[in-house]
Amino acid sequence: MDHSKLILITGVSSGFGRALAREALAAGHRVVGTLRNADAAEAFQALAPARAHARILDVTDFEAIAAVVGEIEATLGSIDVLVNNAGYGHEGVMEESPLTEMRRQFDVNVFGAVAMMKAVLPGMRARRSGRILNITSMGGFITMPGIAYYCGSKFALEGISEAVGKEVRGLGIHVTAVAPGSFRTDWAGRSMLRTPRSISDYDALFDPIRQRRQEVSGKQPGDPDKAARAMLQIIESDAPPAHLLLGSDALTLVRERAASLQEELGRWESLTRSTDGGEALVVDVALSAQDSGTRYHSAG
């Protein structure tokens, strides 16, 4: 029996997208990869001429996305898996960074991913099956000085992924936000947009961070090929998680952040509870894997 899937991956010119495409092709799947120039597209199709299919697409060209997805399904068949990998990192102190750079960061990392999901969901709904992987970051759980726009975009995509996953779970579609830690990709190298420094008050905090990030670029502990194999396991899983961290550093830092949050919640609990009214409407929105409905009840 043929278990191969048609996997659509955005941004396959390098990094996680390229690694996942190679692993998926090696596993016998068909892969449609989006790129932004013809030379890169030709090189991608050469990886496996019968099963690697390139499409020219910039995910910020929102009007073009639906047409590209429609053409893929008309010519190659149903899209079984969407991997929203296209993205980049912005580095810069928030006060120094123009809002135009924030808009670009969100257009690529958030709006582009959402537009892709909206394009593939009608077909997945009709077939009552599908997988969506959104590549986020440990920066969608933790924050660091100098990447406020990036963290904001990844926090947004984490939340959107989780919410959409609850919306489509009953339709046979699974959504997983995949959050890598530090991997040997181009994220901190040529793929990163850096805002020039302009305010000396931030020098002592940020200059060492920027220098260190540039020094370790390409020497990070994470292996993109192993990350790609982990993502393939999620694609094949009957019960994939809503969130998947990749890398021991991500696991350690996110656990530390969770512990810190718990401590802070406890320290301020009395002030938090002091704002309750006598006849509050309690809305329980904790959705377990077994409970896809929202329950409302009154407490007084």
N, C-alpha and C positions, 0 to 999 in steps of 0.2 A: 504494500500500500504506500502511496506517495504522501509523505507528511511534509513536503516542502511548502513553504509559505512565500507569499509576495510581501516583501518588507520595504516600506518607503522610509528612507532616512534623509533628513535634511542636513546639509552641510557635510558632505563626504570627502572634501578635499584634503582634510588632515584630522588629527586628533582622534577623539572617540568615534566620530562618524566614520572615518576611514578604517579604523581598527574593527569596528562592528561590522562594516560592510564586508571586509575580508573574511572575518570569522563566519559570518552568515553564508557567504558564497562557498566557503570550504565545507560547511555543513550541508550544502545542497540546496539552499534556499535561492530564490530569485530576489534581486535587490534593485530597487529604483533609488538612485542617489541624486539629490539636487545639488547643483553647483552654480557658480555665477559667471563662469566663462567657458568658452568652447574648448580651449586647449585642455583644461582640467577635465571636462566632460569626456573628451576622447581618451585621455589616459585612464579614466575610471572604467570605461567600457572595455578597455583592453585587459582588465583584470580577469574577466570571464565573458568573452564575447557573446555567448548565448544567454547568459543569465544576469549580467550587470548592465543596467539600463540607466543612462544619464538623462537628466532633464535640467535645462537652464531655468533657474528660479532664484529670485531674491525674496526671502520671506517677508520683507517689508513692502513688497508689491502686492498688497492685499487683494486687489482686484484681479490679479492673474492667478491666484492660488486655486480657486474653484475650477477654472478652465484646465489647469494642469492636472489636477486630481481627476477630473472627468475624462480627460484624454488617456490617462494611465489606465483607468478602469475599463475604458472602451477598447483599448488596444492590447493590454496585458492581462486584464482580469481583475478580480476583486482584490482590494488591498486588505491583507490580513492583519498587518501590523504597521503602525505609524510610530516612528522614533523622531521626536522633536529634539534634534541635536544642535541645529544651527544657533550660534550665539557667540558672544565675546565678552571680555571683561573690560570695564572702565575703571581706571585708577585715578584718584584725585581727591584731595580734601574737599568736602562738600561746599564750603564757603567759596572756594576758588573755582569750582567747576560750573560752567554755564548750564542753564536749564536745557539748552539745545542738546547737550551731551546726555542729559538724563532722558530726554524724549527719545533719542536714538537708541539708548540702552534698552528702554522699555519696548520700543517698536520691534527690535530684533528679538530680545529674550522673552518677552511676554506676549505682545500683540501678534507677532508672527506665529508663535506656538499655538495661540488660541485660534487664529485663522486657519491653521492647518487642521486642528481638531474639528472645527466646524465643517471643514470640507469633507473629511472622511467619515464623520459620524452618520450621515444619512445612509450610506451603504452598509456600514456596520450594524446599524439598527435594523435595516431590512433583513440582513442575514442572521441577526441575533448572535453575532460573534465578532470579536475583534480585540486587539491589544493596542494600547497606547502607552509608550514610554516617553516621559518628559525628562530630559537631562537637566537637572537643577544644579545644586552644589551644596557642600556643607555650609556655604555662605547663605543658604536658605534656612539655616537653623541657628547659626552663630554669626556674629558680626566682628569686623576688624576695622580699625581706623584706616581711612583712605580708600575704601571701596563701598561707600554708602549707596551709590546708585546701583552698583552690581548686586549687593546684598538685597537691596529693596526689590530688584527685579526677580531675584531667585526666591525670596520670601513670597512674593506675589504668585509665582508659578507653582510653588509648593502648595499654597492654599487653593489655587484654582484647580490643580490636579486632584487634590483630595475631595473637593466639593463635586467636581464633575464625575469622579469615580463613584460617588454615592448616587448621583443622578442616573448613571448608566449601568450600574451593577446588575439591576434586575433585567436588563436587556441583553445579557450575555457578553458585555464589554467590560474589560478590566483596564484600569488606568494606574500606572505606577510612576511615582516621581523618584528618579534615580539621582542620588546626591553624592557625587564623588568628592573625595578629599583632594590631596595634592598628588597630581599625576604628571608623568612626563609627556605633556602635550605642549602646544604653542600658546596656551592660555596666558602665561606671564611673559611671553616673548612677542613675536610679531603680531599675534592676535589681540594684544591688549592696547587699548587707546589710553594714553596718559595725558592728563591735563598739566600744563606747565605750572610750576610753583610761582606764587606771587605774594604770599603773606608770611612774613618771617616768624610770627608768633607760633606757627605750626612746625617750624624747622626741627626742633628737638624731638618732637613726637614722630613726625612722619618721614623725615629724610632717611633715618636708619631702616625704616620699614621698606621704603621704596628700594633702597640699595640692596637690602637682603633679598627681596623678592626677585630682583634682576640677577643676583648672584646664584640663586638656587634654580633658576629656570633651566629645565632640561635635566635636573638632577633630583627631582622629587621622587619619593619612595614608590608611588603608584605606577603599575605597569598597565598601559592602555589595552594591551592584548588580553590580559587577565580580566580586566573590567569588561571587555567585549564578551568574553566567554560567560561571565556572570550575568550579563544582560540577556544572552541567549537562553540561559536557564530560566530567567523570569518569563521570557516569551513562551517557553515550552510549559511553564507551570500551570496546573489546573486551578491553583488558588494563589495568584501572585499577591505580594504585599502592596499596600498603598504607598509605602515609602521604603526605599532601600538605600542605605548608606554603602559607599564603596571606599575601602581603605581604613586601616587601623587608626590613622590620625583623625579621620572624620568621626569614627566611633568614640574615641577618647574625648574629643572636644565637644561633641554633641551631648555626651553623657555628663560632662562637667557643666555644660550650660543648663541642662535639665536639673541637676542638683542645685545649682545656684538659684535657679528660678524657684524651686521648691522652698529653699531657705528664705528667699525674699518674700514669697507668698505668706509663709508662716509668720515672718517678722511683722508684716503689715496686715495680718488677718483681722485684727480687731477693728482697724480703721475701715477695711473693706466691708465688713459686716455692719458697720455703724450706719451705712447708707440705706439699709433695707427699710421698707415701710411695713406697716402692720398687716396689710392684706396684699402681699406681693403675689404677682402671677409668676410662678416658676416655670421656665421653659427648659425642658430637658432635651438638649440636642445631641446627646451622646449616642452616636449610632454605632452599634456593634456590627460585626460581620453578619449576624443573624437578624438584626433589626434595621431595616432600611426606612422605617417610618419615623416621623418626629412626634413625640408625645407631649401633650400639654396637660398640666394639672394645676389646680389652685392649692395654695398653702396659706393657712392663716392661723 
